[in-house]
Amino acid sequence: MIPGMNPRMMRQAMKKMGIQQVEIEADEVIIRSKDKEIIITEPSVSKVNMMGQETFQVVGNIHERQISSEPEISEDDIKTVVEQADVSEDKAEEALKDSKGDIAAAILKLKE
């Protein structure tokens, strides 16, 4: 809000300019990027529609968390690749890492 302006007058001015604002109830907001997550807890979320363009305004407590780029590879996945591609466990694990944990892609790569 603009300091010193009556909230009612502000809403009327926004309506005249074609701006609509709606409050959205949310428990948390998560923004994911390639290497991290931004988590906003106890958020106040507003959706603003201005001449057909929707934008969101989010205010709250911000926490950042790094995302591991290494896929989780289980022993069962390694055993499956070892059996299907007839390779060592080390080669199977390396192929799984290269294929980001995709078992079928790892097997196909090793059979080439």
Secondary structure as GFF3:
##gff-version 3
##sequence-region A 1 112
A	DSSP	alpha_helix	7	16	.	.	.	ID=ss1
A	DSSP	beta_strand	19	24	.	.	.	ID=ss2
A	DSSP	beta_strand	28	32	.	.	.	ID=ss3
A	DSSP	beta_strand	36	50	.	.	.	ID=ss4
A	DSSP	beta_strand	53	66	.	.	.	ID=ss5
A	DSSP	alpha_helix	75	85	.	.	.	ID=ss6
A	DSSP	alpha_helix	89	98	.	.	.	ID=ss7
A	DSSP	alpha_helix	103	111	.	.	.	ID=ss8
###
